[in-house]
Amino acid sequence: MLFRKELVSYCHKVYEKGFVAGTDGNLSVRFSENVILITRSAISKGDVTEEDILAGDFKGNPVYGKGKISTEVKIHTEAYKKREDIKAVIHCHPVYATSCATAGLSLDVPVFPEIVLSLGRIPLCEYATPSTPELVESMLPYIEYANVFLLKNHGAVTFGKNLKEAFYRMEKLEHYAKSFFLMSQVGRVDKIPNEKLRELYSLAEKSYGIKLDERNRFI
């Protein structure tokens, strides 16, 4: 099945990139109106095979496959329930992004034009115990418009219209977090001025058809 092969491929990619360690992380895709495909619990993403991709309903109940569905399934199902445009969800623990989240270093700052347009706002969600309803609740204030989240003392989550987009957003988030961390060490982070942000949003919309939800813009 194409979706399973694709999930296996991106599981291996997040592992090779160092976005996860051990059995960390979970990836999913929306398979149908009421079913998702998601990685099973307690397996290294570098070892995932098609047999490790399970089907579940939007309540997190298993539908098909052997093994236990990821304990973080609530993050995935809530995203799919809230937004029809979301077709893939990736949850990882990338080192720099997770470090910023744990240190309370917000990345929700307009620094690089490509990040402003491709990631939009990057909310820092309050800490909640993994696998609990409270973790999902920490994301709820932003879930209707944001595509990238930092989870305090935990990791990061990205959404996409497909796995490629969700993966690239995770990759860009980690690259930005590394740059931001280094800038913070230097002691200076220059934001894009508001007038230049307006110019950037206007140019993106007119020339590239990029139109962000107003809630996902910095101004």
C-alpha positions as CSV (number, residue, x, y, z in Angstrom):
1,M,0.0,0.0,0.0
2,L,1.4,3.4,-1.0
3,F,0.6,5.2,2.2
4,R,2.4,2.5,4.3
5,K,5.5,2.7,2.1
6,E,5.5,6.4,2.3
7,L,5.2,6.3,6.1
8,V,8.1,3.9,6.3
9,S,10.2,6.1,4.2
10,Y,9.6,9.2,6.3
11,C,10.1,7.3,9.5
12,H,13.5,6.4,8.3
13,K,14.1,10.0,7.2
14,V,13.3,11.5,10.7
15,Y,15.6,8.9,12.3
16,E,18.5,9.5,9.9
17,K,18.1,13.3,10.5
18,G,18.4,12.8,14.2
19,F,15.0,14.2,14.9
20,V,14.3,11.1,17.1
21,A,16.3,8.7,19.2
22,G,15.5,5.3,20.5
23,T,11.7,4.6,20.1
24,D,10.8,8.3,20.2
25,G,8.3,10.0,17.8
26,N,5.3,9.0,15.8
27,L,4.0,9.7,12.3
28,S,0.6,9.4,10.7
29,V,-1.5,10.1,7.6
30,R,-5.2,10.5,7.1
31,F,-6.2,7.3,5.2
32,S,-10.0,8.0,4.9
33,E,-12.7,10.0,6.5
34,N,-12.6,8.0,9.7
35,V,-9.3,6.1,9.6
36,I,-5.7,7.1,10.0
37,L,-2.5,5.1,9.5
38,I,0.0,5.6,12.3
39,T,3.3,4.1,13.6
40,R,3.0,1.5,16.3
41,S,4.2,2.1,19.8
42,A,7.7,1.2,21.1
43,I,9.7,0.9,17.9
44,S,12.7,2.9,16.5
45,K,11.7,4.9,13.5
46,G,14.8,3.6,11.9
47,D,13.5,0.1,12.1
48,V,9.9,0.7,11.0
49,T,8.6,-1.7,8.3
50,E,5.1,-1.7,6.7
51,E,4.0,-4.2,9.3
52,D,4.6,-1.5,12.0
53,I,2.1,0.8,10.4
54,L,-1.3,0.4,12.1
55,A,-4.8,1.6,11.2
56,G,-6.9,3.3,13.8
57,D,-10.1,5.3,14.0
58,F,-10.5,8.9,15.1
59,K,-11.0,7.7,18.7
60,G,-7.6,6.0,18.7
61,N,-9.0,2.5,18.6
62,P,-7.1,-0.1,16.5
63,V,-8.8,-1.1,13.2
64,Y,-6.1,-3.1,11.5
65,G,-2.6,-4.4,12.2
66,K,-0.7,-6.1,15.0
67,G,0.7,-4.2,17.9
68,K,-0.2,-1.2,20.0
69,I,-1.0,2.2,18.4
70,S,1.3,5.0,19.4
71,T,0.4,6.4,22.8
72,E,0.5,9.9,21.3
73,V,-2.4,9.1,18.9
74,K,-4.5,11.9,20.5
75,I,-2.3,14.6,18.9
76,H,-2.9,13.1,15.5
77,T,-6.6,12.4,15.7
78,E,-7.4,15.8,17.2
79,A,-5.5,17.5,14.3
80,Y,-7.5,15.5,11.7
81,K,-10.8,16.2,13.5
82,K,-10.2,20.0,13.7
83,R,-8.9,20.6,10.2
84,E,-9.8,19.0,6.9
85,D,-6.6,20.4,5.2
86,I,-4.3,18.3,7.4
87,K,-3.4,15.0,5.8
88,A,-0.2,14.2,7.8
89,V,1.2,14.7,11.3
90,I,4.7,14.3,12.5
91,H,5.8,14.4,16.2
92,C,9.5,14.3,16.9
93,H,12.1,15.4,19.5
94,P,14.6,17.4,17.3
95,V,17.5,18.5,19.5
96,Y,17.6,22.3,19.0
97,A,13.8,22.8,18.7
98,T,13.3,20.7,21.8
99,S,16.1,22.6,23.7
100,C,14.4,25.9,22.8
101,A,11.1,24.6,23.9
102,T,12.4,23.3,27.2
103,A,14.4,26.5,27.9
104,G,11.3,28.6,27.2
105,L,13.0,30.2,24.2
106,S,10.2,31.1,21.9
107,L,10.8,30.7,18.2
108,D,7.6,32.7,17.4
109,V,9.7,35.6,16.1
110,P,9.8,36.9,12.5
111,V,13.5,36.5,11.7
112,F,13.9,34.8,8.3
113,P,11.5,35.5,5.4
114,E,11.4,31.9,4.3
115,I,10.4,30.7,7.8
116,V,7.8,33.4,8.1
117,L,6.1,32.2,4.9
118,S,6.6,28.4,5.2
119,L,6.1,27.9,8.9
120,G,4.1,31.0,10.0
121,R,3.6,31.3,13.7
122,I,5.3,28.8,16.0
123,P,3.4,28.6,19.3
124,L,5.1,27.3,22.4
125,C,2.6,25.1,24.2
126,E,2.5,24.7,27.9
127,Y,4.0,21.5,29.4
128,A,1.6,18.6,29.7
129,T,2.3,14.9,30.5
130,P,2.8,13.0,27.3
131,S,-0.1,10.7,26.1
132,T,-2.7,12.6,28.2
133,P,-5.6,14.7,27.1
134,E,-3.9,17.7,28.7
135,L,-1.2,17.5,26.0
136,V,-3.8,18.0,23.3
137,E,-5.4,20.7,25.3
138,S,-2.1,22.6,25.3
139,M,-2.3,22.8,21.5
140,L,-6.0,23.6,21.2
141,P,-5.6,27.5,21.3
142,Y,-3.5,27.3,18.1
143,I,-4.5,24.1,16.4
144,E,-7.0,25.7,14.0
145,Y,-4.3,27.8,12.3
146,A,-0.8,26.9,13.2
147,N,1.1,24.1,11.4
148,V,4.2,23.9,13.6
149,F,4.2,23.6,17.4
150,L,6.8,23.5,20.2
151,L,5.8,21.3,23.1
152,K,7.5,22.6,26.3
153,N,9.9,20.0,27.8
154,H,8.9,17.6,25.1
155,G,9.4,18.1,21.4
156,A,7.7,19.4,18.3
157,V,4.8,18.7,16.1
158,T,4.2,19.6,12.4
159,F,1.2,19.3,10.1
160,G,1.1,19.1,6.3
161,K,-1.1,18.4,3.3
162,N,1.1,15.3,2.9
163,L,4.1,13.7,4.7
164,K,6.6,15.5,2.5
165,E,5.3,18.9,3.7
166,A,5.1,17.9,7.3
167,F,8.6,16.5,7.1
168,Y,10.0,19.7,5.4
169,R,8.3,21.8,8.1
170,M,10.0,19.7,10.8
171,E,13.4,20.0,9.0
172,K,13.0,23.8,8.6
173,L,11.9,24.1,12.2
174,E,15.1,22.4,13.5
175,H,17.3,24.4,11.1
176,Y,15.7,27.6,12.3
177,A,15.9,26.5,16.0
178,K,19.7,25.9,15.6
179,S,20.2,29.3,14.0
180,F,18.0,31.0,16.6
181,F,19.9,29.3,19.4
182,L,23.3,30.5,18.0
183,M,21.9,34.0,17.6
184,S,20.8,33.9,21.2
185,Q,24.3,32.9,22.3
186,V,25.7,35.9,20.4
187,G,23.1,38.0,22.3
188,R,21.3,39.6,19.3
189,V,18.3,38.6,17.3
190,D,17.1,41.2,14.7
191,K,13.4,40.9,13.8
192,I,12.1,41.8,10.4
193,P,10.4,45.2,10.8
194,N,6.6,45.4,10.5
195,E,6.7,47.4,7.3
196,K,9.0,44.8,5.7
197,L,6.7,42.0,6.9
198,R,3.8,43.7,5.2
199,E,5.9,43.9,2.0
200,L,6.8,40.3,2.3
201,Y,3.2,39.1,2.8
202,S,2.0,41.2,-0.1
203,L,4.8,40.0,-2.4
204,A,4.2,36.3,-1.4
205,E,0.5,36.6,-2.1
206,K,0.8,38.5,-5.4
207,S,3.8,36.6,-6.9
208,Y,3.6,33.2,-5.4
209,G,0.0,32.7,-4.3
210,I,1.0,32.2,-0.7
211,K,-1.8,33.5,1.5
212,L,-1.6,32.7,5.2
213,D,-4.5,32.7,7.6
214,E,-4.5,36.1,9.4
215,R,-4.0,34.3,12.7
216,N,-0.8,32.7,11.3
217,R,0.8,36.0,10.4
218,F,2.9,38.2,12.7
219,I,1.0,41.3,11.8
